[in-house]
Structures are given as structure tokens and as C-alpha cells.
Amino acid sequence: MTQTQAMTQAQACAAGRGGAQDLTAGGEIVLTPPRDLNSELRHRTWSVYTQGGLSWGNLDAKRSYRQSAAAGGGVDFTIRPWVRVGAEYIWSRYRREQRLSALDTKAMPVKAYGNYMMNLHNAKLGVGLNLMEIWPERRAQWLNIWAGTGAGYTFGRGNEYGIHFSNTLTQGGKTTPLTGGASISNDDAITITGNVRTTNRHERFNAFYIPASLHVEADLCRSLTVGLKGEMDWLLNRGDIAPKGYAFALVTLRYNLVPSRARVQRAYYEGEISALGGRLDALRLEADRSRARADEAEEALRLAETQNADLQGLLSDCEECRARAEAVASAAPASHYVQFDHNSSHVGGAEADRLRAFARSVRGERLALVAEASTPGGEDYNVRLSERRLRRVVEILVGEGLPAGDLRPATAIGARNGKPSAEGRRVTITVVKE
């Protein structure tokens, strides 16, 4: 494992304990201090909350009876800073009273008074959208406005207390309700009976409802959030005593299940210290390697200096040898030879260029020429072949400005030296020293 990989793993472990982190193009995790931004506090986080306040029911009752205390709580999961889902419960209790000032005499018994007591249990699943995330770069990250909706179910329980009046008419042995349309005859005995009846019966209703809410929240710290919430609920499939809908005004207190700022900062600085420690170890390792490379370079320099000294000595010896060779060469007569192909007196282009260069270098000197032929062939033929080679070389030397009188002696000896190879197919030119 390389040092960089170890540093990256240490940073990742520190980031796993809490704290914001960014991934660089090189694959390393870089920790950043906590900033209380929505991207940190509301990214895949849970929260629980409690709420309390007032509710208003759309009831057929006195205005004072339409208000009720409400309390409840819920849990939310914030997927991203702009959206969250959750479940919620609200309890409220209503009183509904009916006082009839005019009685219906056409029906018996007649209800004269009614009083209802209802306990409502509302449970819903909802989704909320953060309207403030329209401006993601806003400074007031602590303020958020959530608009929500969803689907809910109401469990209604209660009882009805009522007072009913009843009048009956007994005539001819038959008893019937006495209503406004009854006719009374004087032919027989008539008995009119009036009574008052009270009832107390239990009622229940369950219904789906559609909620709509607006929730303004402000962060007190990373973990605590307070808010004001308004909600309207519309009931579906209402019962006889169910309200048409509810309205809620609630105060909420939310606890966000996120690390505290101190914990995040501790994780951040632990990650920074771990990263710095890893970096320090890497620098120490690099320093050790640099020192090792410096020692190797110093040793190589010493070896090079030794080798240079040895080479200098060899160079001095070579210079002395070359001087001696030049002295010997200057003492010995200069010579040159022209090479010919088998059974040929033609001077090739390369040989002609070498001969002309030699002629220019010895201009003013007297030259001795010896022409040869190799042993294959007859004696007379080889002599004639060496003479032709000699004449061709003399022509080139004269053409380069050497006087013919300086080309003496010039001898064609054929195969007299008995050389069977290429060494016998030459014209040898030697500078004659006076």
C-alpha cells in the first residue's frame, strides 16, 4: 500500500465519524469543517418532532365549540435539502352543541337539544418540498419553508346526548303521534300524552382526508429546530356528525438526528491530524530516499573522479604513444598503394580519389613506383599487366601536376614477388628521401 493510499484511508475513516467531505479528481477525500448548511444537515437524515396548538373544525355548532386543543408528533426522513417524507399523528377533541329554537311538529319525537363530544385521531403520510431551496446559495440556511401534502385517515370517536319531545293522541283505542296535521273529534274520549326523552348514544366515523400544510422552520442549532405550522384537512365520505374539514395552527419542536457541531469538528480535526501525520510520514520517507539517492550520487561521483583520473593517465600514455608514432612515421618514408581488381588495369573511382589526394599531399616530392601482378597467369602476361597498371597510375599522378621526372624509379615487376592474393595486384608508391 502506498503512502497516498494510507492517507486516503485515514481521511475516509475520519470522515465516516461525521463531517463534510469532498472527493477530489485524484480519488482522495478532503475534509471540510462543518458549516451548518442544508447540504450537510438535510442530506439523508432523520428527524423527530412534537407539535401542539389549536384546531378548528367546520362544525354545525356554536363558534366557541369549533375550536379545540391539538397535539401530536411525527418522524421525517429528509432525502435531499429540498424534499422530505414522513408520518404524522394529531389528536384533537371537539364539542358540538345544538339548541333548536323552532320544533318540527310534523314529526315525532322532536329533537329539542343535542350535544356531541368527539375525539379525533388523524394519521397521515406526507411529502414536503422546501420552497427556500429555489435559492440554494442563500445566506439564511437556517430558515426553511416547507409546503406539504399527502394522504391521511381520521379515526373519530364520540357520544351524543340529546333531549327529545313526544306527543301522542289516543282516540278510539288507537295511539298515534300528535303532529300539526292531526284532527281531533269530540265524538269519543281523547287522551293526549306528552313526554320528554333523553338519549346518550355513542358515535364513530372513519374517513380519508387530503392535507395541505405550510411549515416555517428555523434552526436553533444543528440538532434543534422550531417552527410554525398551518394545515388544512379535507375529509372524504363524511358521516353524520363528522366535520367537513379541519384547520390547524401548531408550534413544532424538531430534533434532528445529526452529529453535533463539536463532534463533527472533532472528527474533522482528527482527520486533518491523521492526514498531516500521513503526510509527515511520506515526507520522512521521501527524505530518506533523497538521502539514499544523494549518497549514491556522491559514491558515483567519487567513482567517476577515480575513473577520470585513470582515463587521464591513459590519455597521457596515448598522447606519448602517438607522439612516438608520429616521430617514427616522420622518420620512415611515406608510402601509398593503388589496389586493382583481378586481371584489370582499371583504377576504380574510390582508388582514383585516394590516389589524387595522396598526390596533392606529396607534391614536390620524388616518388618511386613498383607495379605488381598476382601469381596466376603466365610470366610475360603478368609483366605486361603490371606495366599497364604502372602507366595508368603515372597518368593520374601527372594529371595532378606531379612532374614525370619526379616519378623515378618506376618499375613493373609482374609476379616476381610471388603473391597470389590481392596484395600482388597493386602499384606501391614510396616517397624517396634524399
Secondary structure, 3 states (H helix, E strand, C coil): CCHHHHHHHHHHHHHHCCCEEEECCCCCEEEECCCCCHHHHCCCEEEEEEEEEEEEECCCCCHHHHEEEEEEEEEEEEEECCEEEEEEEEEEEEEEEEECCCCCCCCCCEEEEEEEEEEEEEEEEEEEEEHHHHCCCCCCCCEEEEEEEEEEEEEEEEEEEEEEEEEEEEECCEEEECCCCCCCCCCCCEEEEEEEEEEEEEEEEEEEEEEEEEEEEEECCCCEEEEEEEEEEEECCCCCCCCCEEEEEEEEEEEECCCCHHHHHHHHHHHHHHHHHHHHHHHHHHHHHHHHHHHHHHHHHHHHHHHHHHHHHHHHHHHHHHHHHHHHHHHCCCEEEEECCCCCCCCCHHHHHHHHHHHHHCCCCEEEEEEECCCCCCHHHHHHHHHHHHHHHHHHHHHCCCCHHHEEEEEEEECCCCCCCHHHCEEEEEEECC
